[in-house]
Amino acid sequence: MTIPATSLACDLPSIRHRLRQDTLLNALPDVAIDQVLGRGQLLRVEAGQTVHSKQARSDHLYRLMSGMVRLSSASAEGREAIYSYLGPDEWFGHIGLVDGGTRTHDIHACGPCLVFALGRSELQRLLDHYPVLYRDFALLLCRQMRVSFAMLEDRSLMSLEGRLAKHLLALADAYGIDGPDGRLIDLPLPQEALGQLLHASRQTINRKLAQWARLGIIQVRYRRILVVDRAQLASLAG
């Protein structure tokens, strides 16, 4: 499926500013950032659309400008295993670009997204001219490895209640918006997806969220969760 590109001129100053502040690119001079902008594409991805598929060629590096994507794999029977979610300003697609292999998982848009894409050849030109980028790619991969090991440890050693609480706190820190009643996790969080992510049934997640809502720890809204009592949620996370 071809993803339609949109003009970078639609918000060029904002995109340039965000790339200059980016942890992967902030060691580059301004002229290099302008080269990235000149060689990249801004893709408009609709809800449910696939950005890339497992085992596909690794031909682009992606940066999410707005929206949220889901990292997952599907069995031959259609059962989906969800690994993680990514939000604005996060990179993906770099594993295959670094090691030359194919994609390790599927990426689907959870809602309308804007994605900045940089092709393999354009990225290689930047790496040839600015080898400091190799270090920053290594740091990005190290951060992801740390997150992966932490998730494996939590899955082995923590209760479902603790893992759910810890996950909601992490989402609140990354994507939360403060309001008069608490901190709203500004991402769509269907309970089925939370269950897949935490290896639990939708019904189990629903019961636990309903219990916390009765205790005044959270509020469950349509595809959104409001953290009302962070201290109590943190105590549940251990």
N, C-alpha and C positions, 0 to 999 in steps of 0.2 A: 504493500500500500504506500503510495506517495503522499508525503506530508506537505501541504502547501506552504511555501515561504512567503513571508510578508516583508515589507520594506523596513530596513533598519532606521530609515529616516523618521519613522513614526515616533521614536523616542530616543534619538541618537545621544543627546547629552546625558540622559539618565543611564543608558546602557554603558557609555564610556566611563562615567563616574563609578558605576558599580564594578566594572572590570578593573579599574585602577585600584579599587579598595579590596579586590579579591585576594584571598590568601595564596592562591595558586599563581597569580600573575603580578602581585604587588612588587616583586623584585625587578620587573621589567621597566625599561624607560618608557616615557609617554609615546615615543615614536613606534615602539613595538606594540603597544596597546592599539594604536591606530591601525597597524598592520593586521592585527587580529580582527578588528572591526571590518576592515576592508576585505578580508578573505572569508569571513564567516557569513552565516545565514541566520535569520530569525524565523523560526518555524512556529506556526499556529497549530496546536494539537487539540483536538476535541476530546471530550469525555469518552473513555473506553478505547480510544485509538492506541495502537501499538507504536511506540517510538522505535524500539528495536526488539528482535526476537532472539531467543536462545539459539545458539549455533549459527547465527547469521554472521556475515563478514563484519569485522570491526573496522568500519570505514569513517567514523566520525567520533569526535569528542563533543559532549553535550554539557551545557550549563542551564539549569532551570532558572528562568527569569521570573516567572509567576506560576502559581498553581501547585499541584502536588502529583507525583508519580508513584507507582507501586512496583516494587521489585519482587518478582515471583517466578515460579516454574510450574508447569502443568504436566500431569501424568498422561499416559495414552488414553486413560479413561476420562480425562477432563478434570480431574481433581487438582486444585491449585494449592500450592504451598507458598505462602507469603513470607518473604524474608524481612522486608523493611519498607519504609516510605521515605521519600525525599521531598523537601520543600524548596522554596526560593533560595537562590544563590548556591545551591549544591551542584557538584559536578558528577557526571556518570559517563560510562562508556570508555574509561581510560584503561581498564585492565587489558582488554584485547589490543589496544593501541600500543601498550608498553611491551607486551610479550608476543604480539603477532598472532595470537590465537583468536578463536571465534568468541561470540558473546556467551557469557556464563549464565545468563538468565533473561527473562522477558522484562520489558519496561512498558507499563500501560499508564495512560493519563487517568487520574481519578476525577478530573473535571477539566474545564478549559485551561490550557497551559500555553505559555510562551517559552520556547526553548531556543537558546543560542547554540548553533552547531558549527563546528570547525572540522573540515575534512582532514583525512590522514596526511595528505601531501602538504597541506598548508601548515599543519602542526609540525611535521618533520622539518620544514624550512625554519620555523621558529626555534626548534630544538637545536638545529645546526648553528644558528646565529646566536642563540642565548642558552648555552648548555646549563646555566643555573636552573633552568626549568626541570632538568632531570632530578635535581635535589628536591624540588618542590613536589614533583610527582611522587617521589619516594616517601616524602612526609605525608602526602595525601593517602597513599596506600597503607602506610603505618597506622594512621588514624583509623582507617577502616578496619584493619586487622585487630586493633585494640577493641573496637566496638563489637566485632564478631566474636572475639574471645570472651568479652564480658557477657554477651548474650548467651553463649554456650554455658558459661558458668552459672548464670542466673537460671537457665532452664534445668540445670542439673541439681542446683542447691536450694533454690527458692521455691516457695509455694506459689500457686497461681495467684493468690491474693497479693503477695508481695511483688510478683512480676507485673501484674496489672497496675498496681499503684505506682511502681517505679516507671513504667512506660508512660503513664499519664503525666507524671511529673516531668519527664524528659520532653514530652510534647508541649507541655505548658511552658517550659523554659524556652524551647526553640520557637514555638509558634503562638504563644499566648498573647492576648490583648487584655490589659487591666481595665476593669470596669467597677462600678459601685458595688456589685454583688460578688466579685471575685475575678478570677483570671480565665477568660474564655480561650479554649484551644481552637484557634481559627483554622481548622482543617476538617473536612468531612470524615467522620469516624463511624461508619456503619458497624454494628456490633458483630456481624458475621466476619468482617475483615479483622477486627480485634481478636476474635476467637481463632482465626486462621493464623494470625501472627503469633499468638501466645499458645497455640496448640491446645485449644479448648473449644467446646461447643458454643454456639451462639447463645443457647439457653443458659449455660453456666455464666457466661459474661453478662447476660441480661440480668440474672438473679443477683450477681455481685454488685453491678452498678445500681440496681434498684435498692439494694440494702444500703449502700453508701449514700444514696439520695435521701432515704428515710432518716439517716443519721445526720444529714445536713453537711456531709463532706463534699458532695458534688451536686450539680443539677444536670439532668439529662435532657437535652434539647434535641430538636430534629437534626440528626447527623452531627451534632456538636455537643461537647461536654464542657461545663463550667466548673472549675475548681473553686469551691467556696472556702474550704478549710484546708489550706496547704499543710499546716502542721500535722493535722491528723492523717492526711494522706501520706506524708513523709514517714510517720510512725508505722504505718502499715507496710511501707516499702522497706522498713528496717534500716 
